[in-house]
Amino acid sequence: MQAMYEAYPYPPHDGKSALLEETLGDTLEQIDQDVFGGRLRSRGQIRVLIAGGGTGAATTYIAHQLQNAGLIFEVVYLDLSDASLTIARRRAEKLDVAERIRFVQGSLLDLERLDLGLFDFISCSGVVHHLDKPVQGVHSLAQALKADGGICLMVYGALGRTGVYPMQQMLRAIAPDSLPFAKRIRTARHLLRQLPPTNWLNRHMMPFEAPDDSRLVDLFLHPRDVAYQIPALFRLLETAGLNFRSFALPALYSMRTYTSDATVLAVVSTLQPMEQYAFAENFIGAIKTHIVYAVRPGGVHAALTVATPGMALVWRHSTPAFPLPEKGPATVALRRDPLMRNVTLSTATLAALRNIDGRRSLTDLCPPHDLEEVRRVLGDLGDFGYVFTRQPPDSST
């Protein structure tokens, strides 16, 4: 596996594409909201581990945000691949954050031996599902967390990748790992061109475009690839000693996103939370990755919501994620691939949205008689990852 990533660093980055990329689950405001209860800025030095840092997208994104926020921090990049590390370091240098990043070549399974210390936050995206024993990897990460720290973990979703695994099986038969990668890649591309419309890649993942070599190798020629449905993911966390906290995109796991049928929603609401998430996953059948936040048992911080008293509202990217209509009521389509939901914005809701500034709370932004309606809409925006909550900058809490 290490040889594969030396030859084909992943995710591919040729130096011409954007140096700074948003990586889902690593937005500072959401980490603060879901893991630290709005108290990230009061923690002193913040230590972050990027476990399986690849070509540096998450490392530079988090470091750039922490630096812009004026926080004291150290980011530790960890990856097996020297080629990937070289690319990540170059990106960090160009973004002027390299001095705040410690680059380490190694495995997350060796964290105890590497003696890197404990971390406030760990980001691990697309790594543990490639390990021989994923639970050992997650357990290793859990042991590297501070008692009140948290982790963002991304693993593959089994249903959304339905078309991938038959392709992997075919390629193991005609392009085994005993052949050079170049020949295996040529074989994979040839086979992709022959797939009929009935193949799951064409039915379930279209429009499917044959990716560049690094993506093709990671997708179809990887030696180990484990995908999860929600019950198995929750068992993985529990076995590794972590408690589920939230999803990076909660709307993916809410039946309200997919149907307004009162009968279905009423029945699903009687299920336990994990069962509701699993029901939504089965219903939509298209979730390709699961991105979750998890904490050590007994973590002291409660996650924030728009209903948390006194919490300030903040846009994900400092400005609204969609054009605000001139006047209400107006309907807008919330979109965040692969999701869409139509939401009606009243005059009061529009006024509240225009005044989000990172300082004022929901009760500051609208009169009491509009509170419930505005809270509901802001909850929808939060589900789609557009608006977050945090401790107000001048708060002494």
C-alpha positions, 0 to 999 in steps of 0.5 A: 500500500505504501508503494502505491501511494509513493507512485500515485500520491493521493489526493492528486495535486499537480501544483496547478490546482488550488493550493487551499481546499475546503475539506468536509468536516475540517471547517473550524466553526463546525469543529468548534460547534460540534466538538468543543461547544463553542469554547475552542478559542479558550483552550490555549494552544490547540494541537491538531493531528491530521492522520493520513495527511495525503497531499496536504489538503486538510492539513493546510486548510486547518492550519490556514483557518487557525492562523487567520483566527489568531490562535496558538496552535500546532498541526501535526501531519502524519502519513506513510508516503514520502511523495505525499509528504513532499507535496503537502510540505510544498503546499504549506510553504506556498500558503505560509503555514509550514512553520506551524506544521510538524511533518512526520512520516509514519503510520497512525498505528504507531502513534504510541511509539512515535510519541507525538503527544495528545491532541485536542482534535484529530482529522482522519479522512479516508484512511482507516477503511484501508487498514487490515484491522480498522478498529485498531486504527481508530483505537490508536487515534482515540488513545491520542486524544485529550480527554475532552478532545474530538475526532473527525472520521471519514469512512466509505459508505457501502450503499453509495459505492455499490458500483465500485466493488464489482469493478474491483472484483473484476480487476483482481481477476484480470489485472492482479497486483502482480502486474505493474501499475501502468498495465493495471491502469490501462486494463481498468480504463479499457474495462470501464469503456466496455461497461454496459448501461446495466452496470452499477457504475453506470446506473448508480454513479453516473455520470461516471468519468474515468478519473486521473491515474491516482484517483483510478488506482485509489478507487479500483486498484486499492489492495484493501477497501472496507465500506460501512453502513451506519450500524457497522460504523457505530460499532466501530466507534464504540469498539474503539472507545469513542462516542458518536457526537454528530455528522458533518452533514446531518441532513444526509441522515434525516428523513425530512430531507427526502420526504414530507410524507407524514406517515413515514416521518411519524413512524421513523420518529419512533426509532432510536437515533441510530436507527433513524440514521440507518433508515435514511441511509437505506432510503436514499441509497447514495451516501458514498462517504460517512463523515462523523465527529466522535469524542472520548466517553465523558467529554465535557462539552455539549454540542451547540445548536441554533437553540442553545441560548446565547450562542452567536450565529456565523456564516460558514464562509463569512457571507451567505451561501446563497443569494438572499431574496430581496423580500419575503416570503420567498422559497430558496433551494438549499443544495449541497451535493447530493442534497436539495431541500426547498425552504421558505424564508419569511420577512422575519427570517430574511431580516435575521439572516441579513444580520448574522455577524458572528456576535449576535444570537438568535434571540438578538436577531428576531422578535420573540413571536418569530423565534420558532419559525426562524429557529426552524429555518436556521436549523435547516441551514445548519443541517446543510452546513451553511450556518454555525453557532459559536461562543460570542467573541466578547463572552466571558462564559 
